[in-house]
Amino acid sequence: MTKRFNVELSNKVKELPPYLFARIDQLKKEAKDKGMDIIDLGIGDPDLPTPKNIIEALKKASEDPQNHRYPSYSGMNKFREIAAKWYEKRFGPSFNPETEILSLIGSKEGIANIPFAFVNFDDVVLIPNPGYPVYNSSTIFSGGKPYIMPLKKENNFLPDLDCIPEEIAKKAKIMFINYPNNPTSASCGLDFFKKAVDFAFKYNVIVCHDAAYSEIFYDGCKTPSLFEVNGAKEVGIEFHSLSKTYNMTGWRIGFAIGNKEIVGGLGKIKTNIDSGVFQAVQFAAIEALSCDQKIVEEMRNIYQSRRDIMAEGLQKAGFDITKPKATFYMWIPCPKNFTSEKLTTHILQNLGIVTTPGNGFGKHGEGYIRVSLTTPSEKLKEAVERLKKINI
Protein backbone atom coordinates (compact mmCIF):
# COMPACT_ATOMS: atom_id res chain seq x y z
CA MET A 1 0.00 0.00 0.00
CA THR A 2 1.43 3.37 -1.08
CA LYS A 3 1.51 6.01 1.61
CA ARG A 4 0.24 9.45 0.66
CA PHE A 5 1.21 12.76 2.19
CA ASN A 6 -1.19 15.68 1.84
CA VAL A 7 0.34 19.16 1.50
CA GLU A 8 -2.17 21.89 2.25
CA LEU A 9 -1.54 25.63 2.02
CA SER A 10 -2.43 27.86 4.95
CA ASN A 11 -5.70 29.78 4.89
CA LYS A 12 -3.74 33.02 4.60
CA VAL A 13 -2.04 31.87 1.43
CA LYS A 14 -5.39 30.69 0.07
CA GLU A 15 -6.77 34.21 0.63
CA LEU A 16 -4.23 35.72 -1.75
CA PRO A 17 -5.55 36.82 -5.16
CA PRO A 18 -4.28 34.99 -8.28
CA TYR A 19 -0.75 35.81 -9.37
CA LEU A 20 -0.90 38.95 -11.52
CA PHE A 21 1.30 37.79 -14.38
CA ALA A 22 0.38 34.09 -14.61
CA ARG A 23 -2.16 34.53 -17.42
CA ILE A 24 0.08 37.06 -19.20
CA ASP A 25 3.03 34.65 -19.06
CA GLN A 26 0.91 31.94 -20.71
CA LEU A 27 -0.28 34.27 -23.49
CA LYS A 28 3.27 35.51 -24.01
CA LYS A 29 4.51 31.94 -24.39
CA GLU A 30 1.77 31.17 -26.92
CA ALA A 31 2.67 34.28 -28.93
CA LYS A 32 6.38 33.38 -28.93
CA ASP A 33 5.56 29.83 -30.02
CA LYS A 34 3.81 31.35 -33.05
CA GLY A 35 7.00 33.20 -33.93
CA MET A 36 5.85 36.66 -32.84
CA ASP A 37 8.40 39.37 -32.07
CA ILE A 38 7.40 40.30 -28.52
CA ILE A 39 7.73 43.83 -27.13
CA ASP A 40 7.40 43.55 -23.35
CA LEU A 41 5.92 46.66 -21.72
CA GLY A 42 4.52 44.73 -18.79
CA ILE A 43 6.96 44.76 -15.87
CA GLY A 44 8.58 47.87 -14.36
CA ASP A 45 12.18 46.69 -14.27
CA PRO A 46 14.64 49.35 -15.51
CA ASP A 47 16.53 48.33 -18.65
CA LEU A 48 19.16 51.02 -18.07
CA PRO A 49 22.39 49.77 -16.43
CA THR A 50 23.51 50.68 -12.93
CA PRO A 51 25.98 53.63 -13.22
CA LYS A 52 29.63 52.54 -13.42
CA ASN A 53 30.78 54.42 -10.32
CA ILE A 54 28.28 52.45 -8.22
CA ILE A 55 29.44 49.17 -9.72
CA GLU A 56 33.07 50.08 -9.00
CA ALA A 57 32.19 50.86 -5.37
CA LEU A 58 30.67 47.38 -5.06
CA LYS A 59 33.72 45.74 -6.62
CA LYS A 60 36.09 47.48 -4.21
CA ALA A 61 33.96 46.77 -1.13
CA SER A 62 33.38 43.13 -2.08
CA GLU A 63 37.13 42.49 -1.98
CA ASP A 64 37.37 43.57 1.67
CA PRO A 65 37.05 40.52 3.97
CA GLN A 66 35.45 42.73 6.64
CA ASN A 67 32.42 42.98 4.39
CA HIS A 68 32.06 39.20 4.14
CA ARG A 69 30.79 38.93 7.71
CA TYR A 70 27.30 39.49 9.10
CA PRO A 71 26.26 43.13 8.66
CA SER A 72 24.49 45.30 11.22
CA TYR A 73 20.77 44.56 11.46
CA SER A 74 19.86 48.23 11.18
CA GLY A 75 22.48 49.06 8.55
CA MET A 76 25.98 50.52 8.64
CA ASN A 77 26.22 53.85 10.46
CA LYS A 78 27.81 55.38 7.36
CA PHE A 79 24.97 54.24 5.11
CA ARG A 80 22.31 55.65 7.43
CA GLU A 81 24.22 58.91 7.80
CA ILE A 82 24.48 59.31 4.03
CA ALA A 83 20.79 58.42 3.63
CA ALA A 84 19.90 61.15 6.15
CA LYS A 85 22.06 63.70 4.28
CA TRP A 86 20.56 62.71 0.93
CA TYR A 87 17.05 63.03 2.32
CA GLU A 88 17.71 66.41 3.94
CA LYS A 89 19.28 67.81 0.78
CA ARG A 90 16.42 66.55 -1.37
CA PHE A 91 13.39 67.30 0.85
CA GLY A 92 14.49 69.53 3.76
CA PRO A 93 13.62 67.79 7.06
CA SER A 94 16.47 66.26 9.09
CA PHE A 95 16.45 62.85 10.77
CA ASN A 96 18.64 61.11 13.33
CA PRO A 97 20.40 58.30 11.42
CA GLU A 98 20.85 56.24 14.59
CA THR A 99 17.18 56.02 15.59
CA GLU A 100 15.07 57.27 12.67
CA ILE A 101 16.58 55.46 9.68
CA LEU A 102 16.74 51.73 8.97
CA SER A 103 18.34 49.87 6.07
CA LEU A 104 16.07 47.61 4.03
CA ILE A 105 16.62 44.71 1.64
CA GLY A 106 14.73 46.80 -0.88
CA SER A 107 11.68 48.87 0.08
CA LYS A 108 9.36 45.95 -0.75
CA GLU A 109 10.79 44.02 2.19
CA GLY A 110 10.09 46.86 4.61
CA ILE A 111 6.55 47.32 3.31
CA ALA A 112 5.90 43.59 3.61
CA ASN A 113 7.19 43.43 7.18
CA ILE A 114 5.75 46.53 8.82
CA PRO A 115 2.23 45.15 9.44
CA PHE A 116 3.76 42.42 11.62
CA ALA A 117 5.06 45.10 13.98
CA PHE A 118 1.77 46.94 14.53
CA VAL A 119 -1.24 44.97 13.27
CA ASN A 120 -3.09 42.59 15.55
CA PHE A 121 -5.60 39.99 14.43
CA ASP A 122 -8.62 41.67 12.77
CA ASP A 123 -7.11 45.17 12.93
CA VAL A 124 -7.91 47.20 9.82
CA VAL A 125 -5.30 48.31 7.29
CA LEU A 126 -6.28 50.99 4.76
CA ILE A 127 -5.08 50.04 1.29
CA PRO A 128 -5.19 52.01 -1.99
CA ASN A 129 -6.86 50.21 -4.89
CA PRO A 130 -5.56 49.87 -7.55
CA GLY A 131 -2.25 49.53 -5.80
CA TYR A 132 0.98 47.65 -5.30
CA PRO A 133 -0.14 44.08 -4.41
CA VAL A 134 2.23 43.82 -1.42
CA TYR A 135 0.07 46.19 0.67
CA ASN A 136 -2.77 43.69 0.52
CA SER A 137 -0.76 40.48 0.83
CA SER A 138 1.28 41.70 3.82
CA THR A 139 -1.94 42.72 5.56
CA ILE A 140 -3.41 39.25 5.02
CA PHE A 141 -0.24 37.53 6.25
CA SER A 142 -0.23 39.63 9.42
CA GLY A 143 -3.83 38.72 10.24
CA GLY A 144 -5.17 42.19 9.49
CA LYS A 145 -8.27 43.10 7.50
CA PRO A 146 -7.71 45.06 4.28
CA TYR A 147 -10.06 48.00 3.72
CA ILE A 148 -10.02 49.35 0.18
CA MET A 149 -9.52 53.04 -0.54
CA PRO A 150 -10.57 53.46 -4.21
CA LEU A 151 -8.31 55.55 -6.45
CA LYS A 152 -10.57 57.15 -9.06
CA LYS A 153 -9.85 59.42 -12.00
CA GLU A 154 -12.40 61.98 -10.83
CA ASN A 155 -10.42 62.36 -7.61
CA ASN A 156 -7.03 62.51 -9.39
CA PHE A 157 -6.34 58.98 -8.17
CA LEU A 158 -6.15 60.13 -4.56
CA PRO A 159 -8.04 58.26 -1.82
CA ASP A 160 -11.04 60.17 -0.46
CA LEU A 161 -10.30 59.96 3.26
CA ASP A 162 -13.62 61.61 4.11
CA CYS A 163 -15.44 58.59 2.67
CA ILE A 164 -13.88 56.13 5.12
CA PRO A 165 -16.58 55.16 7.64
CA GLU A 166 -15.97 56.24 11.23
CA GLU A 167 -16.18 52.68 12.54
CA ILE A 168 -13.51 51.57 10.04
CA ALA A 169 -11.20 54.50 10.78
CA LYS A 170 -11.33 53.76 14.51
CA LYS A 171 -10.21 50.16 13.90
CA ALA A 172 -7.41 51.08 11.50
CA LYS A 173 -3.78 50.68 12.50
CA ILE A 174 -1.99 51.48 9.25
CA MET A 175 -2.73 53.47 6.11
CA PHE A 176 -0.64 52.76 3.01
CA ILE A 177 -0.21 55.55 0.48
CA ASN A 178 2.08 55.70 -2.55
CA TYR A 179 3.00 58.85 -4.50
CA PRO A 180 4.15 59.05 -7.20
CA ASN A 181 1.77 56.17 -7.67
CA ASN A 182 2.10 52.70 -9.11
CA PRO A 183 0.15 51.82 -11.22
CA THR A 184 -1.75 55.06 -11.98
CA SER A 185 1.39 57.29 -12.33
CA ALA A 186 -0.47 59.98 -10.36
CA SER A 187 1.34 62.51 -8.19
CA CYS A 188 0.10 64.38 -5.14
CA GLY A 189 0.85 67.66 -3.42
CA LEU A 190 1.42 68.62 0.19
CA ASP A 191 -2.30 69.32 0.59
CA PHE A 192 -3.08 65.60 0.35
CA PHE A 193 -0.23 64.66 2.68
CA LYS A 194 -1.64 67.17 5.19
CA LYS A 195 -5.06 65.48 4.99
CA ALA A 196 -3.40 62.12 5.60
CA VAL A 197 -1.50 63.45 8.62
CA ASP A 198 -4.66 65.06 10.07
CA PHE A 199 -6.50 61.74 9.58
CA ALA A 200 -3.65 59.90 11.32
CA PHE A 201 -3.79 62.16 14.38
CA LYS A 202 -7.57 61.95 14.57
CA TYR A 203 -7.73 58.14 14.48
CA ASN A 204 -4.25 57.18 15.72
CA VAL A 205 -3.28 55.55 12.40
CA ILE A 206 0.30 55.03 11.21
CA VAL A 207 0.89 56.49 7.75
CA CYS A 208 3.16 54.30 5.63
CA HIS A 209 4.26 56.19 2.54
CA ASP A 210 5.81 54.18 -0.27
CA ALA A 211 8.10 56.69 -2.02
CA ALA A 212 9.86 54.26 -4.37
CA TYR A 213 9.28 56.54 -7.38
CA SER A 214 10.09 59.87 -5.70
CA GLU A 215 12.94 60.62 -8.13
CA ILE A 216 11.14 59.63 -11.34
CA PHE A 217 9.47 62.96 -12.13
CA TYR A 218 9.18 65.03 -15.30
CA ASP A 219 8.97 68.58 -16.60
CA GLY A 220 10.77 69.87 -13.51
CA CYS A 221 7.84 68.93 -11.26
CA LYS A 222 9.70 67.66 -8.19
CA THR A 223 7.65 65.33 -6.03
CA PRO A 224 7.28 66.09 -2.29
CA SER A 225 7.84 63.92 0.76
CA LEU A 226 5.30 63.15 3.46
CA PHE A 227 7.60 64.73 6.03
CA GLU A 228 7.43 68.15 4.43
CA VAL A 229 4.10 68.44 6.27
CA ASN A 230 4.14 69.59 9.90
CA GLY A 231 3.38 66.74 12.29
CA ALA A 232 4.10 63.97 9.78
CA LYS A 233 7.19 62.89 11.69
CA GLU A 234 5.00 61.97 14.66
CA VAL A 235 2.69 59.65 12.71
CA GLY A 236 4.59 58.36 9.71
CA ILE A 237 7.25 56.27 8.07
CA GLU A 238 8.46 56.61 4.49
CA PHE A 239 10.02 53.88 2.36
CA HIS A 240 12.75 54.82 -0.11
CA SER A 241 14.30 52.57 -2.70
CA LEU A 242 17.51 52.78 -4.71
CA SER A 243 16.03 50.33 -7.21
CA LYS A 244 14.29 52.81 -9.50
CA THR A 245 16.42 55.88 -8.76
CA TYR A 246 19.77 54.28 -9.63
CA ASN A 247 18.67 51.27 -11.74
CA MET A 248 19.53 48.88 -8.90
CA THR A 249 16.46 46.63 -8.79
CA GLY A 250 18.53 43.46 -8.41
CA TRP A 251 20.79 44.89 -5.72
CA ARG A 252 18.01 44.95 -3.10
CA ILE A 253 18.68 47.97 -0.94
CA GLY A 254 16.55 50.80 0.37
CA PHE A 255 15.79 52.53 3.65
CA ALA A 256 12.91 53.44 5.94
CA ILE A 257 12.84 56.88 7.54
CA GLY A 258 10.47 58.42 10.06
CA ASN A 259 9.14 58.31 13.61
CA LYS A 260 11.72 56.51 15.76
CA GLU A 261 9.13 54.28 17.46
CA ILE A 262 7.67 53.20 14.13
CA VAL A 263 11.10 52.65 12.61
CA GLY A 264 12.11 50.81 15.79
CA GLY A 265 9.08 48.55 15.60
CA LEU A 266 9.93 47.56 12.05
CA GLY A 267 13.52 47.00 13.17
CA LYS A 268 12.40 44.51 15.83
CA ILE A 269 10.64 42.43 13.17
CA LYS A 270 13.68 42.52 10.90
CA THR A 271 16.10 41.36 13.59
CA ASN A 272 13.98 38.22 13.90
CA ILE A 273 13.62 37.62 10.17
CA ASP A 274 16.74 38.70 8.28
CA SER A 275 20.40 39.44 8.88
CA GLY A 276 20.68 42.82 7.19
CA VAL A 277 22.05 44.02 3.84
CA PHE A 278 25.41 42.76 2.50
CA GLN A 279 27.88 45.50 3.46
CA ALA A 280 29.43 45.72 0.00
CA VAL A 281 26.00 46.62 -1.36
CA GLN A 282 25.69 49.26 1.36
CA PHE A 283 29.01 50.79 0.24
CA ALA A 284 27.64 50.87 -3.31
CA ALA A 285 24.50 52.59 -2.00
CA ILE A 286 26.64 55.14 -0.16
CA GLU A 287 28.32 55.96 -3.47
CA ALA A 288 24.93 56.26 -5.20
CA LEU A 289 23.44 58.63 -2.62
CA SER A 290 26.54 60.80 -2.22
CA CYS A 291 27.82 61.10 -5.80
CA ASP A 292 26.89 63.76 -8.38
CA GLN A 293 23.16 63.31 -8.90
CA LYS A 294 23.44 64.20 -12.58
CA ILE A 295 23.29 60.44 -13.14
CA VAL A 296 19.70 60.55 -11.91
CA GLU A 297 18.87 63.58 -14.03
CA GLU A 298 20.21 61.83 -17.13
CA MET A 299 18.04 58.81 -16.38
CA ARG A 300 14.98 61.04 -15.91
CA ASN A 301 15.62 62.68 -19.27
CA ILE A 302 15.67 59.27 -20.97
CA TYR A 303 12.37 58.27 -19.35
CA GLN A 304 10.82 61.64 -20.19
CA SER A 305 11.74 61.16 -23.85
CA ARG A 306 10.22 57.69 -23.78
CA ARG A 307 7.10 59.06 -22.10
CA ASP A 308 6.68 61.59 -24.91
CA ILE A 309 7.08 58.90 -27.57
CA MET A 310 4.45 56.68 -25.98
CA ALA A 311 1.99 59.42 -25.06
CA GLU A 312 2.01 61.02 -28.51
CA GLY A 313 1.86 57.62 -30.20
CA LEU A 314 -1.01 56.40 -28.07
CA GLN A 315 -2.96 59.58 -28.73
CA LYS A 316 -2.52 59.11 -32.49
CA ALA A 317 -3.62 55.49 -32.11
CA GLY A 318 -6.89 56.68 -30.57
CA PHE A 319 -6.25 56.21 -26.85
CA ASP A 320 -7.45 58.82 -24.36
CA ILE A 321 -4.16 59.50 -22.60
CA THR A 322 -2.40 62.45 -20.98
CA LYS A 323 1.31 62.62 -20.22
CA PRO A 324 2.08 61.50 -16.65
CA LYS A 325 4.16 63.79 -14.45
CA ALA A 326 5.97 60.97 -12.66
CA THR A 327 6.92 57.25 -12.56
CA PHE A 328 7.88 55.22 -15.62
CA TYR A 329 4.34 53.93 -16.12
CA MET A 330 1.39 55.02 -18.21
CA TRP A 331 -2.14 54.26 -16.98
CA ILE A 332 -4.25 53.89 -20.10
CA PRO A 333 -8.08 53.87 -20.15
CA CYS A 334 -9.53 51.00 -22.16
CA PRO A 335 -11.68 51.90 -25.19
CA LYS A 336 -15.38 51.06 -25.04
CA ASN A 337 -16.28 47.38 -25.17
CA PHE A 338 -12.89 46.35 -23.77
CA THR A 339 -12.21 45.10 -20.25
CA SER A 340 -8.67 45.27 -18.90
CA GLU A 341 -8.01 41.59 -19.56
CA LYS A 342 -9.68 41.64 -22.97
CA LEU A 343 -7.57 44.58 -24.15
CA THR A 344 -4.36 43.09 -22.77
CA THR A 345 -5.10 39.81 -24.55
CA HIS A 346 -6.12 41.57 -27.77
CA ILE A 347 -2.92 43.63 -27.93
CA LEU A 348 -0.68 40.69 -27.13
CA GLN A 349 -2.27 38.20 -29.51
CA ASN A 350 -2.60 40.63 -32.43
CA LEU A 351 0.37 42.94 -31.96
CA GLY A 352 2.86 41.00 -29.84
CA ILE A 353 2.89 43.77 -27.21
CA VAL A 354 2.81 42.79 -23.53
CA THR A 355 0.90 45.15 -21.21
CA THR A 356 -0.51 44.69 -17.71
CA PRO A 357 -4.28 44.54 -17.05
CA GLY A 358 -5.37 47.15 -14.52
CA ASN A 359 -7.59 44.74 -12.60
CA GLY A 360 -4.44 42.85 -11.61
CA PHE A 361 -3.81 45.74 -9.18
CA GLY A 362 -7.29 45.48 -7.65
CA LYS A 363 -10.90 45.74 -8.73
CA HIS A 364 -10.72 49.53 -9.11
CA GLY A 365 -8.06 49.06 -11.76
CA GLU A 366 -10.65 47.57 -14.09
CA GLY A 367 -11.01 49.59 -17.28
CA TYR A 368 -7.29 50.37 -17.53
CA ILE A 369 -4.04 48.81 -18.69
CA ARG A 370 -0.55 49.74 -17.50
CA VAL A 371 2.39 50.25 -19.84
CA SER A 372 5.98 50.44 -18.61
CA LEU A 373 8.62 52.72 -20.14
CA THR A 374 11.51 50.45 -19.15
CA THR A 375 12.18 49.54 -22.78
CA PRO A 376 14.51 51.25 -25.31
CA SER A 377 13.03 54.09 -27.37
CA GLU A 378 13.37 52.10 -30.60
CA LYS A 379 11.14 49.37 -29.20
CA LEU A 380 8.61 51.95 -27.97
CA LYS A 381 8.48 53.51 -31.42
CA GLU A 382 7.87 50.07 -32.92
CA ALA A 383 5.12 49.43 -30.36
CA VAL A 384 3.48 52.74 -31.33
CA GLU A 385 3.59 51.83 -35.04
CA ARG A 386 1.98 48.48 -34.30
CA LEU A 387 -0.77 50.12 -32.27
CA LYS A 388 -1.60 52.43 -35.16
CA LYS A 389 -2.28 49.46 -37.43
CA ILE A 390 -5.09 47.93 -35.40
CA ASN A 391 -8.62 49.23 -34.99
CA ILE A 392 -9.08 49.56 -31.24
Secondary structure as UniProt FT lines:
FT   HELIX           11..15
FT   TURN            20..21
FT   HELIX           22..33
FT   TURN            34..35
FT   STRAND          39..40
FT   HELIX           52..62
FT   HELIX           65..68
FT   HELIX           77..91
FT   TURN            97..99
FT   STRAND          101..104
FT   HELIX           107..118
FT   TURN            121..122
FT   STRAND          124..129
FT   HELIX           133..141
FT   TURN            142..143
FT   STRAND          145..150
FT   HELIX           153..155
FT   TURN            156..157
FT   HELIX           161..163
FT   HELIX           166..171
FT   STRAND          172..177
FT   TURN            182..184
FT   HELIX           190..203
FT   STRAND          206..210
FT   TURN            212..215
FT   TURN            219..220
FT   HELIX           226..228
FT   TURN            230..231
FT   HELIX           232..235
FT   STRAND          236..241
FT   HELIX           242..245
FT   TURN            246..247
FT   TURN            249..251
FT   STRAND          254..258
FT   HELIX           260..273
FT   HELIX           279..290
FT   HELIX           294..316
FT   TURN            317..318
FT   STRAND          329..333
FT   TURN            336..337
FT   HELIX           340..351
FT   STRAND          353..354
FT   STRAND          356..357
FT   HELIX           358..361
FT   HELIX           363..365
FT   TURN            366..367
FT   STRAND          368..372
FT   HELIX           377..388
//
